[in-house]
Amino acid sequence: MPVRATKRGDARTPLSGDYDVLICGASFAGLTVARELAGSGANVLVIDRYEIGERQTSACAAPTEWLEKLGLGPSIRQTFHDLLIHRPRREFGSEPKDHRWTLPWSFSTFDYRQLCELLAEQGEAEFETAKVEELVPAQDGDGQLLTVRTDRGDLRAPIVIDALGWRRVLSTGTAIQPPNATLSRGLEVHPPISEHAPDLELWLDPKYIGPGYSWAFPAKDEVRIGVGSFDPALDVKQPTLELTADEGVPAKGWQGNYIPHKLRNATEGSVFFVGDSAGHCLPTTAEGIRPALYFGLALGRELRAVVEGRQTREQALERYAAFHDEHRFAYDWLLRVQKIVGVANPRPLMDSALQLFRSQRFVSWSFNHYLDICPPAFIDVPEPAAAEPAVAPVAPVPA
Ligand SMILES: Cc1cc2nc3c(=O)[nH]c(=O)nc-3n(C[C@H](O)[C@H](O)[C@H](O)COP(=O)(O)OP(=O)(O)OC[C@H]3O[C@@H](n4cnc5c(N)ncnc54)[C@H](O)[C@@H]3O)c2cc1C
């Protein structure tokens, strides 16, 4: 378990104030937005219920190029050029069917705390620990300011971002409640083992889970091993215990969460949503770090144009929502694949489908298309020209 470093008891002093930008959530998405606002002169506050990097939210594997280009290379623990897929034996006594795919680009596992600290250093935001409770309904006289209620007090800003993960805490819509929500779920253990097989491994094996998959991601001095279900109602603890027993590793260091698998709206009223709160995690693979970084960059660039007076908040809301919507086709398509995988996994149909991946050309083609949904080249894209302000931009809050 991580050390609880967040302020408790007397140290949990009241917190209030007005900021130019309030970023709720200090993980991949929130810290990337803050990074893009560095040097803009805006008064930015990032809040999270935990200290930066205190509570790991995933198995922490992402395309290496994304990590390196963002200056996060020092957090990398292990790099993989192949993906090893395990299928079950069809008949008693037959060999398991393993597939080794050589990827056209590599994945790396990284240290969560170190990556978050590196990202936070690139931003120049203030940081406080506070639990976000809700968006307070606007009152007469608030003007453009939005109020966010936390367990330490109310915070106000004209620009508010929900990067709080799957719960979408600042939404005023119906609460997202598993198991009746478009969510997957994942659970894993992190035993401290350095001599585990050196591969990035996936199991498409209904012995552990039918609609979903299992994984083992080595990270130098530990292995992250777990089970993900496309159905939030299915148990993932027992299959994780089974997988760790089969792999001969101790079931130590549990972490798990729900994962959205359907794109949601990027804005609601005047609030911006990014990362899991906007449903940016990719269906089928549940790869959510790269999209959180990608949409975090896109949103940060739009907001920078606002605080620098190059566009209004309303224009940023419109432009960011349009950018997000451009990705619906790819997300809907991946959701269809997820449904097919869920149905085919327990059947020989899956083995037939996997035959396609015996062709290296097909592996490269499909993985390059997959990377293109949130491509690393986006990091180098010059900031898009902001819209011409139709009205005066949001005035920064006086310090
Ligand atoms: C078991 C598991 C393994 C995974 N492995 C991978 C992987 O290897 N690669 C990959 O790409 N994706 C993986 N994912 C998905 C990935 O973790 C998410 O998509 C990603 O973390 C989303 O980033 P985010 O910044 O939007 O949200 P999160 O990383 O969930 O961060 C949300 C932040 O908000 C804070 N927060 C939440 N509620 C409150 C509140 N009320 N008040 C204050 N703060 C709050 C949290 O403390 C946290 O810091 C995995 C998911 C799971 C469950």
The ligand as a Tripos MOL2 file, in Angstrom:
@<TRIPOS>MOLECULE
LIG
   53    58     1     0     0
SMALL
NO_CHARGES

@<TRIPOS>ATOM
      1 C1         -5.9890   -2.2530  -13.0640 C.3       1 LIG1
      2 C2         -5.8270   -1.2350  -14.1590 C.ar      1 LIG1
      3 C3         -4.7000   -1.2780  -14.9730 C.ar      1 LIG1
      4 C4         -4.5450   -0.3570  -16.0140 C.ar      1 LIG1
      5 N1         -3.4070   -0.4180  -16.7800 N.ar      1 LIG1
      6 C5         -3.2240    0.4850  -17.7700 C.ar      1 LIG1
      7 C6         -2.0090    0.4750  -18.5110 C.ar      1 LIG1
      8 O1         -1.0840   -0.3110  -18.2660 O.2       1 LIG1
      9 N2         -1.8870    1.3790  -19.5340 N.ar      1 LIG1
     10 C7         -2.8650    2.2880  -19.8130 C.ar      1 LIG1
     11 O2         -2.6930    3.0760  -20.7610 O.2       1 LIG1
     12 N3         -4.0150    2.3400  -19.0930 N.ar      1 LIG1
     13 C8         -4.2050    1.4840  -18.0670 C.ar      1 LIG1
     14 N4         -5.3450    1.5480  -17.2970 N.ar      1 LIG1
     15 C9         -6.2910    2.6470  -17.5400 C.3       1 LIG1
     16 C10        -5.7240    3.9450  -16.9190 C.3       1 LIG1
     17 O3         -5.3760    3.6930  -15.5670 O.3       1 LIG1
     18 C11        -6.7060    5.1230  -16.9380 C.3       1 LIG1
     19 O4         -7.3410    5.2160  -18.1770 O.3       1 LIG1
     20 C12        -5.9280    6.4140  -16.6150 C.3       1 LIG1
     21 O5         -5.4190    6.3290  -15.2960 O.3       1 LIG1
     22 C13        -6.8040    7.6400  -16.7860 C.3       1 LIG1
     23 O6         -6.0730    8.7700  -16.3760 O.3       1 LIG1
     24 P1         -6.8240   10.0290  -15.7390 P.3       1 LIG1
     25 O7         -5.7840   11.0370  -15.4250 O.co2     1 LIG1
     26 O8         -7.9840   10.4190  -16.5720 O.co2     1 LIG1
     27 O9         -7.4950    9.4680  -14.3830 O.3       1 LIG1
     28 P2         -6.8630    8.7770  -13.1360 P.3       1 LIG1
     29 O10        -5.5070    8.2700  -13.4220 O.co2     1 LIG1
     30 O11        -7.8850    7.8220  -12.6210 O.co2     1 LIG1
     31 O12        -6.6960    9.9730  -12.0870 O.3       1 LIG1
     32 C14        -7.7750   10.5720  -11.4430 C.3       1 LIG1
     33 C15        -7.2050   11.4060  -10.3120 C.3       1 LIG1
     34 O13        -8.2840   12.0610   -9.6570 O.3       1 LIG1
     35 C16        -8.1690   11.8850   -8.2480 C.3       1 LIG1
     36 N5         -9.5240   11.9010   -7.6970 N.ar      1 LIG1
     37 C17       -10.5580   11.0810   -7.9920 C.ar      1 LIG1
     38 N6        -11.6540   11.4570   -7.3250 N.ar      1 LIG1
     39 C18       -11.2980   12.5400   -6.5910 C.ar      1 LIG1
     40 C19       -12.0260   13.4210   -5.7240 C.ar      1 LIG1
     41 N7        -13.3160   13.2630   -5.4420 N.pl3     1 LIG1
     42 N8        -11.3570   14.4590   -5.1770 N.ar      1 LIG1
     43 C20       -10.0470   14.6650   -5.4240 C.ar      1 LIG1
     44 N9         -9.3200   13.8870   -6.2380 N.ar      1 LIG1
     45 C21        -9.9590   12.8320   -6.8100 C.ar      1 LIG1
     46 C22        -7.4670   10.5600   -8.0680 C.3       1 LIG1
     47 O14        -6.7950   10.5070   -6.8240 O.3       1 LIG1
     48 C23        -6.4900   10.5570   -9.2500 C.3       1 LIG1
     49 O15        -5.2620   11.1460   -8.9270 O.3       1 LIG1
     50 C24        -5.5390    0.6360  -16.2540 C.ar      1 LIG1
     51 C25        -6.6650    0.6880  -15.4300 C.ar      1 LIG1
     52 C26        -6.8040   -0.2220  -14.3830 C.ar      1 LIG1
     53 C27        -8.0080   -0.1350  -13.4890 C.3       1 LIG1
@<TRIPOS>BOND
     1     1     2 1
     2     2     3 ar
     3     2    52 ar
     4     3     4 ar
     5     4     5 ar
     6     4    50 ar
     7     5     6 ar
     8     6     7 ar
     9     6    13 1
    10     7     8 2
    11     7     9 ar
    12     9    10 ar
    13    10    11 2
    14    10    12 ar
    15    12    13 ar
    16    13    14 ar
    17    14    15 1
    18    14    50 ar
    19    15    16 1
    20    16    17 1
    21    16    18 1
    22    18    19 1
    23    18    20 1
    24    20    21 1
    25    20    22 1
    26    22    23 1
    27    23    24 1
    28    24    25 2
    29    24    26 1
    30    24    27 1
    31    27    28 1
    32    28    29 2
    33    28    30 1
    34    28    31 1
    35    31    32 1
    36    32    33 1
    37    33    34 1
    38    33    48 1
    39    34    35 1
    40    35    36 1
    41    35    46 1
    42    36    37 ar
    43    36    45 ar
    44    37    38 ar
    45    38    39 ar
    46    39    40 ar
    47    39    45 ar
    48    40    41 1
    49    40    42 ar
    50    42    43 ar
    51    43    44 ar
    52    44    45 ar
    53    46    47 1
    54    46    48 1
    55    48    49 1
    56    50    51 ar
    57    51    52 ar
    58    52    53 1
@<TRIPOS>SUBSTRUCTURE
     1 LIG1         1 GROUP 0 **** ****
